[in-house]
Amino acid sequence: MAQGEDMWGANVTFIEDDIIISSAHILGFEPNKKQTLSCGPEAAKKRNTDWSQHKGNMYVVDGKNYPNKKIIIAKVLDISARSTGEPPGYDILVAHVDRNCNRCNKDITIIPIPIANNLPAINTKALHIAVPGDSAMNKGRFFDNHLLNGRIWGGKNNACSRQTLKHDGKLNPPMLFDTSGSPVIFKECGKYVLHGLHGNGMDYDGHMYEFLQLIQTQKKWIQSEIYRWTGRTEMIDSCSSNGKRSFMPSSDFDVPQNDCVKETFQDHPANFPTCRLTPQNNAVAMPW
């Protein structure tokens, strides 16, 4: 997503032909700014955010050769965000975009990546796709192998919203900065699906620990926004025979869906609840 005169930006992923997803903090929804806390459409009306300053000039550009080439492929029309504070708080942004805008290059093909239905087993192999913002290391879009071997955890009401990845340079690549919002994907029903988003982490004992923002428990909310923007009652799906599935409120979900409250779970990270939806006997613990 690129904005302003310099078209500086952050990572986003197409989950539908006209819907993108990323971390909320890429547009200035910061955990330490109470006035930017949000649970949905209200995000578009928040002041002191990048959206409030650049909403008339915000685009999606092709990441293949960014920042050397800034090929516009969509214009951002509206946003919605779940931004509720430091992990395990939410840090998710979804946006409605126009692929047919006047400045848009319509020759570039977009193949959306559906959101995963289930949480993967511990030690599932995954792929991280990113366009670094750091000019010293930026060579356009790249791919990195990940191993989803860390504990899945969260807060009181969203225990399955985060997964820890230890960037040790062995099982997972060395620490990497300036890739907020970039997707981690794995295969479900033989197709790539979105598992989580890079962007929240900490340094400890010489290593970076990424706290992936997971998306599987957010499909009810995301579907509601797609319906509000487009009237569609279905989303693309990896396991459906026709490639589509409804995630409207009356539909069945593979995992329980989380609501949103603007209150961060206040406790020592060692006490954050562990997700019970998938066995975690072999998971790497958090560094405390």
C-alpha positions in Angstrom: 0.0 0.0 0.0 1.6 3.3 -1.1 0.5 6.8 -0.1 1.5 10.4 -0.3 3.7 12.2 -2.9 6.6 9.8 -2.3 4.3 6.7 -2.5 5.9 5.2 0.6 4.1 2.2 1.8 3.8 -1.2 3.6 2.8 -4.8 2.8 -0.7 -5.8 1.9 -2.3 -9.1 0.6 -5.3 -9.5 -1.7 -7.8 -11.9 -0.1 -10.4 -11.1 -2.7 -10.2 -9.4 -6.1 -11.1 -6.1 -4.4 -10.2 -6.7 -0.7 -6.8 -6.4 0.9 -5.5 -7.2 4.4 -2.6 -6.0 6.5 -1.6 -4.8 10.0 -3.5 -1.8 11.3 -0.4 0.0 12.5 0.8 0.5 8.9 -1.7 3.4 8.8 -0.8 4.8 12.2 -3.3 2.8 14.3 -0.8 2.6 17.2 -1.3 0.6 20.3 -0.1 3.5 22.5 -2.5 5.9 21.0 -5.9 5.4 22.6 -7.6 7.7 20.1 -6.7 5.2 17.3 -8.2 2.1 19.0 -10.8 0.6 16.8 -13.0 -2.5 16.3 -14.2 -1.9 12.7 -15.6 0.7 10.4 -15.0 3.5 12.9 -11.3 3.3 11.9 -12.1 5.3 8.8 -13.2 8.3 10.9 -10.2 8.3 13.3 -8.0 11.3 13.3 -4.2 11.4 13.5 -3.8 8.4 11.2 -2.3 8.0 7.7 -5.8 7.3 6.4 -7.1 10.7 7.7 -4.2 12.4 5.9 -3.9 10.5 2.7 -7.2 8.8 2.0 -7.6 10.7 -1.3 -4.2 9.6 -2.4 -3.7 6.0 -1.3 -3.1 3.1 -3.7 -1.9 -0.4 -4.0 1.2 -0.9 -6.1 2.8 -4.0 -7.5 5.4 -5.2 -5.0 7.6 -7.1 -7.4 10.0 -4.2 -8.1 9.0 -1.8 -5.3 10.3 0.8 -4.6 12.2 1.1 -7.9 8.9 0.8 -9.8 5.6 2.0 -8.4 3.0 0.5 -10.7 -0.4 1.3 -9.4 -2.9 -1.6 -9.5 -5.7 -0.4 -7.2 -7.0 2.7 -5.4 -8.0 2.3 -1.7 -11.7 3.2 -1.2 -12.4 2.5 2.4 -10.8 0.8 5.5 -11.8 -1.1 8.6 -9.5 -2.0 11.4 -9.3 -4.1 14.6 -6.7 -2.2 16.5 -6.9 -2.8 20.3 -3.3 -2.5 21.6 -0.1 -4.4 22.1 -0.1 -8.2 21.6 -2.3 -10.0 22.4 -4.4 -7.1 21.2 -5.6 -7.0 17.6 -3.6 -5.3 14.8 -5.6 -6.0 11.6 -6.6 -3.8 8.7 -8.9 -4.7 5.8 -9.7 -2.4 3.0 -11.9 -2.2 -0.1 -10.0 -1.3 -3.3 -10.9 -0.4 -6.9 -8.9 -2.3 -9.5 -10.4 -0.2 -12.3 -9.3 3.3 -11.2 -8.1 5.8 -13.7 -4.4 5.4 -12.7 -4.6 1.6 -12.4 -2.5 -0.8 -14.5 -5.0 -3.4 -15.5 -2.5 -5.8 -17.1 -1.2 -7.1 -13.9 -3.0 -10.3 -12.8 -4.0 -10.7 -9.1 -4.6 -14.1 -7.7 -6.1 -13.6 -4.2 -5.1 -15.8 -1.3 -8.0 -17.1 0.9 -7.9 -16.9 4.6 -7.2 -20.2 6.3 -10.2 -22.1 7.8 -8.2 -23.9 10.5 -5.2 -23.3 12.7 -2.3 -25.4 11.3 -0.6 -28.1 13.4 2.6 -27.2 15.2 5.7 -27.6 12.9 3.7 -26.9 9.7 5.9 -25.6 6.9 4.9 -22.1 5.7 6.1 -19.4 3.4 6.6 -15.7 4.3 6.2 -13.2 1.4 7.5 -9.6 1.9 8.6 -6.4 0.4 11.0 -4.8 2.9 10.7 -1.1 3.5 14.4 -0.8 4.5 16.1 0.6 1.4 19.4 -1.1 2.3 17.9 -4.5 1.9 15.0 -3.8 -0.5 15.2 -5.8 -3.7 11.6 -6.1 -4.3 9.3 -8.9 -3.3 11.0 -12.0 -1.8 10.0 -15.4 -0.2 11.3 -17.0 3.0 10.6 -20.4 4.4 9.0 -20.5 7.8 8.3 -23.2 10.3 5.2 -22.7 12.4 6.8 -24.2 15.5 5.9 -21.6 18.2 3.1 -21.6 20.7 -0.3 -20.2 19.7 -1.7 -17.9 22.4 -3.6 -14.7 23.0 -5.7 -12.9 25.6 -8.7 -13.8 27.7 -11.2 -13.5 24.9 -8.9 -14.1 21.9 -6.6 -17.0 23.0 -6.0 -18.2 19.5 -4.9 -14.9 17.9 -1.1 -15.0 18.0 1.7 -17.4 17.2 5.4 -16.9 18.2 8.2 -17.5 15.7 11.8 -17.4 17.0 14.0 -16.0 14.2 17.1 -18.0 15.0 18.6 -18.2 11.5 18.1 -22.0 11.6 14.5 -23.2 11.7 13.3 -19.7 10.9 15.2 -17.0 9.0 17.2 -14.4 10.9 15.5 -11.3 12.3 13.9 -9.1 9.7 12.6 -5.6 10.0 10.3 -3.2 8.1 8.0 -5.9 6.7 4.8 -5.1 8.7 1.6 -6.5 7.3 3.4 -9.2 5.2 1.7 -12.6 5.0 2.7 -16.0 6.2 0.9 -18.7 4.2 0.6 -22.5 4.4 -1.3 -25.1 2.4 -4.8 -26.1 3.3 -6.7 -28.6 1.1 -3.7 -28.4 -1.3 -3.9 -24.6 -1.8 -2.1 -21.7 -0.2 -4.0 -19.9 2.5 -3.3 -16.9 4.8 -2.3 -17.8 8.3 -0.9 -14.7 9.8 0.7 -11.3 9.4 4.2 -10.1 10.4 4.5 -6.9 12.2 4.6 -7.4 16.0 7.6 -8.7 17.9 10.4 -8.3 20.4 14.1 -8.8 20.8 15.3 -11.2 23.5 18.6 -12.8 24.2 20.0 -11.9 20.7 17.0 -13.2 18.8 13.8 -11.7 17.3 10.5 -13.2 18.4 7.7 -12.5 15.9 4.2 -12.5 17.3 2.2 -13.3 14.2 -1.3 -11.8 14.1 -3.5 -14.8 13.1 -6.6 -14.4 11.0 -8.6 -17.6 11.2 -10.8 -16.3 14.0 -11.6 -13.1 12.1 -13.5 -14.4 9.2 -16.9 -13.4 10.5 -15.8 -9.8 10.9 -14.0 -9.7 7.6 -17.1 -11.2 5.8 -19.3 -8.5 7.4 -17.1 -5.8 5.9 -17.0 -7.4 2.5 -20.8 -7.6 2.7 -21.0 -3.9 3.8 -18.8 -2.8 0.9 -20.0 -5.1 -1.9 -23.1 -6.9 -0.9 -21.4 -10.3 -1.4 -22.2 -13.0 1.1 -19.3 -15.3 0.2 -15.5 -15.3 0.3 -13.0 -17.3 -1.7 -12.3 -20.6 0.1 -9.5 -23.2 -0.2 -11.6 -26.2 0.6 -14.9 -25.5 -1.1 -15.7 -27.4 -4.2 -16.8 -24.3 -6.0 -14.1 -22.1 -4.5 -16.5 -19.9 -2.5 -18.1 -20.2 0.9 -20.3 -18.0 3.0 -19.1 -16.7 6.3 -22.1 -14.6 7.2 -23.1 -14.6 10.9 -25.5 -17.6 10.5 -22.9 -19.8 8.8 -20.8 -22.5 10.4 -17.1 -21.8 11.1 -14.3 -24.3 11.4 -12.9 -22.4 14.5 -14.8 -20.1 16.9 -14.8 -16.5 15.8 -13.5 -13.8 18.1 -15.3 -10.6 19.0 -13.5 -7.3 19.6 -13.1 -5.2 22.7 -10.9 -2.2 23.1 -9.1 -3.5 26.1 -5.7 -5.1 26.0 -5.2 -8.1 28.3 -3.1 -6.8 31.2 -0.8 -9.6 32.5 2.7 -10.8 32.3 3.3 -12.4 28.8 4.2 -15.7 30.5 0.6 -15.9 31.6 -1.1 -15.3 28.3 -3.6 -18.1 27.7 -2.6 -20.9 25.3 -4.9 -21.7 22.4 -6.7 -25.1 22.9 -7.9 -25.5 19.4 -4.8 -27.4 18.3 -2.3 -29.7 20.2 0.7 -27.7 21.3 2.8 -30.3 23.1 5.8 -29.7 20.7 5.5 -25.9 20.5 8.4 -23.7 21.2 7.6 -21.6 24.3 7.7 -17.8 24.5 11.0 -16.5 25.8 10.1 -15.8 29.5 
